[in-house]
Amino acid sequence: MYAIIESGGKQYRVAEGDLINLERLQGEIGEKVNFDRVLLVGDEETAHLGTPWVERGQVVGTIADQGKLGKIIVFKFKRRKGYRRRKGHRQLVTTVRIEKIALGAKAKPQADPEPPAAAPPTTEKPEARKADSEPAKVAVKKATKPASKTKVSAKKTVKKKTVKKKTAAPTKTNSSASKTKTSKKKTTKVTKKSAQKKE
């Protein structure tokens, strides 16, 4: 018989008599450990899959050792920056011997969800009920519309005022007209001077 258990955020496939290294568990050597997060219990013929945990799945183990794994070097490096960091890490682990895997009756069975409460029977026809409820909805909508219209009209007037202030196109045409006038005056002066010289 085998089982899949969850411990320390990881999943392990275990069988009776196995020695497994788990993330550090609290306890001393020789103490019993009961794994309540059993995802699957099965044998050669059948498998009981949990949703998410198996209802009556039991996996019991004994702490065999408390220790550390081998050292891992954590090295950080950034080229051309003079940045180097070297750090070692040894993960704390607990070695557990699996003693028993079973589908026992000690675990609490999952409670069946209660059926929804039945609505009290009504003698009115559904068409009549719909007709009564519709006028109330229409009245509420009519009451809320005038307030929204006043807000929209106030916004529109503000926009029109800003548009009137921004229009300054006529000033450009005046400047171009004045330029043409000045150029004409200069030409007339030149012609008068040339006429005087000729005389």
C-alpha positions in Angstrom: 0.0 0.0 0.0 1.2 3.5 -0.8 0.1 7.1 -0.2 0.8 10.6 -1.3 1.2 13.1 1.5 1.8 16.8 1.7 4.3 18.2 4.1 6.2 21.5 4.1 4.5 22.6 0.9 5.7 19.6 -1.0 4.2 16.2 -1.9 5.8 12.9 -1.3 4.9 9.3 -2.4 5.5 7.0 0.6 5.1 3.3 1.4 5.4 1.4 4.7 9.0 1.2 5.9 10.3 4.1 3.8 12.7 6.7 5.1 12.0 10.2 3.8 13.6 13.6 4.4 11.0 16.3 5.1 11.2 19.9 5.9 12.0 20.4 9.6 9.2 19.1 11.9 9.0 19.8 15.6 9.7 16.9 17.8 12.4 14.6 19.2 13.8 11.4 17.8 11.4 8.5 18.5 8.2 10.6 18.6 5.2 9.6 16.4 4.1 11.9 13.6 0.6 11.8 12.1 0.2 13.2 8.6 -3.3 14.6 8.2 -2.9 15.9 4.7 -3.2 12.7 2.7 -4.0 13.3 -1.0 -4.2 9.7 -2.2 -4.2 6.2 -0.7 -3.9 3.2 -3.0 -2.7 -0.3 -3.5 -2.2 -2.5 -6.6 -6.0 -2.7 -7.4 -7.7 0.5 -6.1 -6.9 4.1 -5.3 -8.8 6.5 -3.1 -8.4 10.1 -4.3 -9.1 12.9 -1.9 -11.0 16.2 -2.7 -8.5 17.6 -1.6 -7.8 15.2 1.3 -8.8 11.6 1.7 -11.6 11.3 4.4 -10.2 8.4 6.4 -6.6 8.3 5.2 -4.0 7.7 7.9 -0.3 7.9 7.5 1.7 7.5 10.7 5.5 7.8 11.0 8.3 8.0 13.6 11.0 10.6 13.7 14.3 8.9 12.9 16.7 11.8 12.8 16.9 15.6 12.9 19.7 17.0 10.8 20.9 19.1 7.9 21.4 18.5 4.2 24.7 19.1 2.4 25.9 22.7 1.9 24.7 24.6 -1.2 26.8 27.6 -2.4 24.7 30.7 -3.3 26.9 32.9 -5.5 25.8 36.2 -6.9 27.8 38.1 -9.5 27.2 41.2 -11.7 29.8 41.7 -14.5 31.7 45.0 -14.7 30.2 46.2 -11.4 32.6 44.7 -8.8 29.7 42.9 -7.2 30.3 39.4 -5.8 28.4 37.7 -2.9 29.1 34.2 -1.7 26.8 32.5 0.8 26.4 28.9 2.0 23.1 27.3 3.1 22.3 24.0 4.8 18.6 23.0 4.8 17.2 21.7 8.1 15.5 18.3 7.6 13.7 15.7 9.6 14.1 12.0 8.6 10.8 10.1 9.1 10.2 6.4 8.9 6.7 5.5 7.7 5.1 3.0 10.0 1.5 2.7 8.9 -0.7 3.6 5.9 -4.4 2.8 6.3 -8.0 3.8 5.5 -9.2 4.0 9.1 -12.6 5.1 10.6 -11.1 7.4 13.2 -11.0 10.5 10.9 -14.2 12.5 10.8 -16.3 12.0 7.7 -17.0 15.1 5.6 -20.4 16.6 6.5 -23.0 16.5 3.7 -24.1 19.9 2.5 -27.6 20.8 3.7 -30.2 21.1 0.9 -31.4 24.7 0.3 -34.6 25.6 2.2 -37.7 25.2 0.1 -39.6 28.4 -0.7 -43.2 28.6 0.7 -45.8 27.7 -2.0 -47.7 30.6 -3.5 -51.3 30.5 -4.9 -50.8 33.4 -7.3 -49.9 32.8 -10.9 -46.4 33.8 -12.0 -47.7 36.2 -14.6 -49.7 38.1 -12.0 -46.7 38.5 -9.8 -44.6 39.9 -12.7 -47.2 42.4 -13.5 -47.3 43.7 -9.9 -43.6 44.0 -9.7 -43.0 45.9 -13.0 -44.8 49.2 -12.1 -42.7 49.7 -9.0 -39.5 49.4 -11.1 -40.7 51.9 -13.7 -41.7 54.4 -10.9 -38.2 54.2 -9.4 -36.6 54.8 -12.8 -38.7 57.9 -13.5 -37.8 59.4 -10.1 -34.1 59.1 -10.8 -34.0 60.5 -14.4 -34.7 64.3 -13.7 -31.7 64.6 -11.4 -29.3 63.1 -14.0 -30.6 65.4 -16.7 -29.8 68.5 -14.7 -26.3 67.4 -14.1 -25.8 66.8 -17.8 -27.1 70.2 -18.8 -24.9 72.0 -16.4 -21.8 70.2 -17.8 -22.8 71.1 -21.4 -23.0 74.8 -20.6 -19.6 74.8 -19.0 -18.1 73.2 -22.2 -19.8 75.9 -24.4 -18.2 78.7 -22.4 -14.7 77.3 -22.7 -15.1 76.9 -26.5 -16.0 80.6 -26.9 -13.0 81.8 -25.0 -10.5 79.7 -27.0 -11.5 81.0 -30.5 -8.9 83.6 -31.5 -8.7 83.0 -35.3 -9.7 86.6 -36.5 -6.6 88.2 -35.0 -4.4 86.3 -37.4 -6.2 87.7 -40.5 -5.8 91.3 -39.2 -2.1 90.9 -38.9 -1.8 89.6 -42.4 -3.9 92.5 -43.7 -1.7 95.1 -41.9 1.4 93.5 -43.5 0.0 94.0 -46.9 -0.8 97.7 -46.1 2.7 98.5 -44.9 4.2 96.9 -48.0 2.0 99.1 -50.2 3.0 102.3 -48.3 6.6 101.5 -48.8 6.2 101.1 -52.6 4.3 104.4 -52.8 7.1 106.3 -51.0 9.7 104.8 -53.3 7.7 105.9 -56.4 7.3 109.5 -55.0 11.1 109.8 -54.4 11.9 108.5 -57.8 9.5 111.0 -59.3 11.2 113.9 -57.4 14.6 112.8 -58.6 13.5 112.7 -62.2 12.2 116.3 -61.9 
